[in-house]
Amino acid sequence: MIIVTTDFIPGKEIEKVLGMARGNTVRARAVGKDIMAVLRNVIGGEVTEYTKMIAESREQALDRMVENAKEMGANAVLNVRFGTSMVMKGAAEILAYGTAVIVK
């Protein structure tokens, strides 16, 4: 599966556009991580607990997008983007989406 953020793949021809492929996950903060985040906020520096959680969430959303594209019969996804939104206090959705295509 080829995944790109561009609307084309150099050297490849788009044979068929299948539609939007997407994958998402919703993650909530954990009490233990919140305590560490508050302490880091006081002394400064990166909140590594949240950085790791968001990175894992992006990977999971991306994996789900790829699975969705495969179900559609795609061998590539173009124009891949990420979106985030807060669904409730302390919980956020990470969405990965792009255009599922068949390239040759």
C-alpha positions, 0 to 999 in steps of 0.5 A, a space after each residue: 500500500 502506497 500512502 502519500 500526502 500528495 495528489 499524485 505518485 511520481 511514475 504511477 498512473 491513477 487507474 481508478 478513484 475509489 473514494 475516501 478512505 478513513 480511520 479514526 480513534 478516540 482517546 481519553 486522558 488517564 489520571 496518572 498521565 494528568 498528574 505527570 502533565 501538571 508537574 511538567 507544566 509547572 517546571 516546563 518541558 515537553 509533556 512526553 506522556 501526551 506526546 506518546 499517546 497522540 503518536 500512538 493514536 495517529 498510528 492507529 488511525 492511519 492503520 485503520 485508514 489503510 484497512 478501509 482502503 484495502 477493503 475498497 480494493 485500493 493499492 494506494 491512498 493519496 492526499 492523506 491528512 489528519 484531523 483532530 477534535 475534542 469529543 468531550 472533556 479529556 477525550 479527543 478523536 484523531 482522524 486519518 483520511 485520504 483518497 483511495 485509488 488503484 494505481 498502475 
